[in-house]
């Protein structure tokens, strides 16, 4: 009888933990990093992949960027930037506004803005 009660308590505790466990909050950040060769990408992939909360890494050698998908419940961007610094590849968060088209000038007749 005592074993049944203990077993029921243990099972209810595990059920409670599973029901209220924090769900992953996946975030994506694009980091600009000075990448020279495939060895630089390999170094990042081997080290940053094991940082707590990192779910996926994509290293783009041509664009010199690293896209990191991470669980925001376990890590954040400053922690990731610190991890890059530790392996000798300082990175910074890429500004997405720089990639967006900029207004060129306003047409005097219609008032419409033309994009570059």
ROLUMLUM-976250 format. One record per residue (C-alpha): residue in one letter; chain; x, y, z. Coordinates in Angstrom, 3 decimals. Layout:
// ROLUMLUM-976250
<node palum="A" zaro="A" X="X" Y="Y" Z="Z"/>
...
END
This chain:
// ROLUMLUM-976250
<node palum="X" zaro="A" X="0.000" Y="0.000" Z="0.000"/>
<node palum="X" zaro="A" X="2.782" Y="2.390" Z="0.933"/>
<node palum="X" zaro="A" X="4.559" Y="1.698" Z="-2.395"/>
<node palum="X" zaro="A" X="1.369" Y="2.569" Z="-4.295"/>
<node palum="X" zaro="A" X="1.057" Y="5.921" Z="-2.552"/>
<node palum="X" zaro="A" X="4.716" Y="6.787" Z="-3.148"/>
<node palum="X" zaro="A" X="4.432" Y="5.751" Z="-6.798"/>
<node palum="X" zaro="A" X="1.276" Y="7.862" Z="-7.225"/>
<node palum="X" zaro="A" X="3.015" Y="10.900" Z="-5.699"/>
<node palum="X" zaro="A" X="6.042" Y="10.497" Z="-7.938"/>
<node palum="X" zaro="A" X="3.914" Y="10.129" Z="-11.065"/>
<node palum="X" zaro="A" X="1.786" Y="13.148" Z="-10.173"/>
<node palum="X" zaro="A" X="4.948" Y="15.219" Z="-9.550"/>
<node palum="X" zaro="A" X="6.334" Y="14.291" Z="-13.004"/>
<node palum="X" zaro="A" X="2.982" Y="15.083" Z="-14.594"/>
<node palum="X" zaro="A" X="2.937" Y="18.469" Z="-12.903"/>
<node palum="X" zaro="A" X="6.485" Y="19.223" Z="-14.087"/>
<node palum="X" zaro="A" X="5.658" Y="18.280" Z="-17.684"/>
<node palum="X" zaro="A" X="2.455" Y="20.288" Z="-17.732"/>
<node palum="X" zaro="A" X="4.062" Y="23.494" Z="-16.525"/>
<node palum="X" zaro="A" X="7.467" Y="23.199" Z="-18.170"/>
<node palum="X" zaro="A" X="8.554" Y="26.310" Z="-20.054"/>
<node palum="X" zaro="A" X="7.927" Y="25.989" Z="-23.746"/>
<node palum="X" zaro="A" X="10.843" Y="26.884" Z="-26.024"/>
<node palum="X" zaro="A" X="10.755" Y="30.488" Z="-27.183"/>
<node palum="X" zaro="A" X="12.710" Y="30.281" Z="-30.432"/>
<node palum="X" zaro="A" X="14.348" Y="33.489" Z="-31.588"/>
<node palum="X" zaro="A" X="16.568" Y="34.139" Z="-34.603"/>
<node palum="X" zaro="A" X="19.420" Y="36.634" Z="-34.708"/>
<node palum="X" zaro="A" X="21.748" Y="37.444" Z="-37.592"/>
<node palum="X" zaro="A" X="25.255" Y="38.305" Z="-36.478"/>
<node palum="X" zaro="A" X="27.920" Y="39.976" Z="-38.556"/>
<node palum="X" zaro="A" X="31.298" Y="38.338" Z="-38.066"/>
<node palum="X" zaro="A" X="34.697" Y="38.641" Z="-39.727"/>
<node palum="X" zaro="A" X="34.894" Y="35.302" Z="-41.567"/>
<node palum="X" zaro="A" X="37.964" Y="34.658" Z="-43.718"/>
<node palum="X" zaro="A" X="37.684" Y="31.016" Z="-44.713"/>
<node palum="X" zaro="A" X="35.795" Y="27.776" Z="-44.188"/>
<node palum="X" zaro="A" X="37.963" Y="27.157" Z="-41.110"/>
<node palum="X" zaro="A" X="36.393" Y="30.216" Z="-39.460"/>
<node palum="X" zaro="A" X="32.910" Y="28.791" Z="-40.104"/>
<node palum="X" zaro="A" X="33.993" Y="25.367" Z="-38.820"/>
<node palum="X" zaro="A" X="35.353" Y="26.933" Z="-35.621"/>
<node palum="X" zaro="A" X="32.051" Y="28.725" Z="-35.029"/>
<node palum="X" zaro="A" X="29.977" Y="25.639" Z="-35.809"/>
<node palum="X" zaro="A" X="32.040" Y="23.440" Z="-33.460"/>
<node palum="X" zaro="A" X="31.981" Y="25.856" Z="-30.523"/>
<node palum="X" zaro="A" X="28.805" Y="27.945" Z="-30.659"/>
<node palum="X" zaro="A" X="26.601" Y="24.921" Z="-31.401"/>
<node palum="X" zaro="A" X="27.240" Y="23.714" Z="-27.845"/>
<node palum="X" zaro="A" X="26.276" Y="26.963" Z="-26.148"/>
<node palum="X" zaro="A" X="23.248" Y="26.578" Z="-23.908"/>
<node palum="X" zaro="A" X="20.011" Y="27.312" Z="-25.794"/>
<node palum="X" zaro="A" X="21.443" Y="27.290" Z="-29.336"/>
<node palum="X" zaro="A" X="19.163" Y="25.285" Z="-31.619"/>
<node palum="X" zaro="A" X="20.561" Y="25.952" Z="-35.102"/>
<node palum="X" zaro="A" X="23.477" Y="27.730" Z="-36.762"/>
<node palum="X" zaro="A" X="23.902" Y="28.826" Z="-40.373"/>
<node palum="X" zaro="A" X="27.258" Y="30.272" Z="-41.357"/>
<node palum="X" zaro="A" X="27.316" Y="32.303" Z="-44.612"/>
<node palum="X" zaro="A" X="30.929" Y="32.835" Z="-45.632"/>
<node palum="X" zaro="A" X="30.098" Y="35.099" Z="-48.602"/>
<node palum="X" zaro="A" X="27.866" Y="37.450" Z="-46.601"/>
<node palum="X" zaro="A" X="30.101" Y="37.116" Z="-43.509"/>
<node palum="X" zaro="A" X="27.087" Y="36.442" Z="-41.304"/>
<node palum="X" zaro="A" X="26.036" Y="33.775" Z="-38.836"/>
<node palum="X" zaro="A" X="22.330" Y="33.123" Z="-38.295"/>
<node palum="X" zaro="A" X="21.659" Y="31.704" Z="-34.842"/>
<node palum="X" zaro="A" X="18.347" Y="30.165" Z="-33.808"/>
<node palum="X" zaro="A" X="18.161" Y="29.968" Z="-30.022"/>
<node palum="X" zaro="A" X="15.788" Y="29.390" Z="-27.127"/>
<node palum="X" zaro="A" X="15.216" Y="32.768" Z="-25.467"/>
<node palum="X" zaro="A" X="14.359" Y="31.007" Z="-22.188"/>
<node palum="X" zaro="A" X="17.925" Y="29.693" Z="-21.989"/>
<node palum="X" zaro="A" X="20.135" Y="32.366" Z="-23.577"/>
<node palum="X" zaro="A" X="20.120" Y="35.832" Z="-25.099"/>
<node palum="X" zaro="A" X="21.999" Y="37.891" Z="-27.685"/>
<node palum="X" zaro="A" X="24.600" Y="39.388" Z="-25.286"/>
<node palum="X" zaro="A" X="25.474" Y="35.871" Z="-24.075"/>
<node palum="X" zaro="A" X="25.868" Y="34.697" Z="-27.670"/>
<node palum="X" zaro="A" X="28.052" Y="37.692" Z="-28.503"/>
<node palum="X" zaro="A" X="30.212" Y="36.873" Z="-25.479"/>
<node palum="X" zaro="A" X="30.577" Y="33.275" Z="-26.722"/>
<node palum="X" zaro="A" X="31.785" Y="34.554" Z="-30.107"/>
<node palum="X" zaro="A" X="34.267" Y="36.819" Z="-28.310"/>
<node palum="X" zaro="A" X="35.630" Y="33.861" Z="-26.304"/>
<node palum="X" zaro="A" X="36.518" Y="31.909" Z="-29.450"/>
<node palum="X" zaro="A" X="38.264" Y="34.889" Z="-31.018"/>
<node palum="X" zaro="A" X="35.549" Y="35.776" Z="-33.512"/>
<node palum="X" zaro="A" X="33.936" Y="38.979" Z="-32.247"/>
<node palum="X" zaro="A" X="30.490" Y="39.504" Z="-33.725"/>
<node palum="X" zaro="A" X="27.828" Y="42.160" Z="-33.645"/>
<node palum="X" zaro="A" X="24.128" Y="42.069" Z="-34.305"/>
<node palum="X" zaro="A" X="23.453" Y="42.859" Z="-37.939"/>
<node palum="X" zaro="A" X="21.262" Y="45.907" Z="-38.515"/>
<node palum="X" zaro="A" X="18.292" Y="44.795" Z="-40.635"/>
<node palum="X" zaro="A" X="17.442" Y="48.406" Z="-41.464"/>
<node palum="X" zaro="A" X="20.592" Y="48.682" Z="-43.577"/>
<node palum="X" zaro="A" X="19.244" Y="46.001" Z="-45.924"/>
<node palum="X" zaro="A" X="15.904" Y="47.697" Z="-46.548"/>
<node palum="X" zaro="A" X="15.466" Y="49.964" Z="-49.592"/>
<node palum="X" zaro="A" X="15.835" Y="53.670" Z="-48.891"/>
<node palum="X" zaro="A" X="13.578" Y="56.387" Z="-50.254"/>
<node palum="X" zaro="A" X="15.150" Y="58.114" Z="-53.229"/>
<node palum="X" zaro="A" X="13.166" Y="61.255" Z="-53.739"/>
<node palum="X" zaro="A" X="9.581" Y="62.432" Z="-53.885"/>
<node palum="X" zaro="A" X="7.920" Y="62.998" Z="-57.260"/>
<node palum="X" zaro="A" X="6.779" Y="66.645" Z="-57.340"/>
<node palum="X" zaro="A" X="3.684" Y="65.911" Z="-59.480"/>
<node palum="X" zaro="A" X="2.207" Y="62.954" Z="-57.593"/>
<node palum="X" zaro="A" X="3.918" Y="63.161" Z="-54.218"/>
<node palum="X" zaro="A" X="4.900" Y="59.482" Z="-54.538"/>
<node palum="X" zaro="A" X="8.212" Y="58.312" Z="-53.136"/>
<node palum="X" zaro="A" X="10.428" Y="56.280" Z="-55.439"/>
<node palum="X" zaro="A" X="12.651" Y="53.563" Z="-54.021"/>
<node palum="X" zaro="A" X="16.296" Y="53.163" Z="-54.973"/>
END
